[in-house]
Amino acid sequence: MNTDNNSINQQCAESVSAYISVDEMAKMLSIARATAYQLTKINNFPCFYIGKRIIIPLTAFNEWAKTQAGNHAAFFEK
């Protein structure tokens, strides 16, 4: 049975992407899509572009979110 659990864990790890889209980030944070796009404009927000698509590395995003939680706020520029 242990090999079955390892196989399931490996399948789950393979199905989770190392990158997320802005829409996926919005769903994760339960925020509006427009607000998620505003976040990508903040200095030091971990993202990059492929064409017009914004790509967010999940590990870097999680670290950024931890830092923001410690700061108690994210500031938006107009």
Rosetta blueprint (number, residue, H / E / L):
1 M L
2 N H
3 T H
4 D H
5 N H
6 N H
7 S H
8 I H
9 N H
10 Q H
11 Q H
12 C H
13 A H
14 E H
15 S H
16 V L
17 S L
18 A L
19 Y E
20 I E
21 S L
22 V H
23 D H
24 E H
25 M H
26 A H
27 K H
28 M H
29 L H
30 S L
31 I L
32 A L
33 R H
34 A H
35 T H
36 A H
37 Y H
38 Q H
39 L H
40 T L
41 K L
42 I L
43 N L
44 N L
45 F L
46 P L
47 C L
48 F E
49 Y E
50 I E
51 G L
52 K L
53 R E
54 I E
55 I E
56 I E
57 P E
58 L H
59 T H
60 A H
61 F H
62 N H
63 E H
64 W H
65 A H
66 K H
67 T H
68 Q H
69 A H
70 G H
71 N H
72 H L
73 A L
74 A L
75 F L
76 F L
77 E L
78 K L
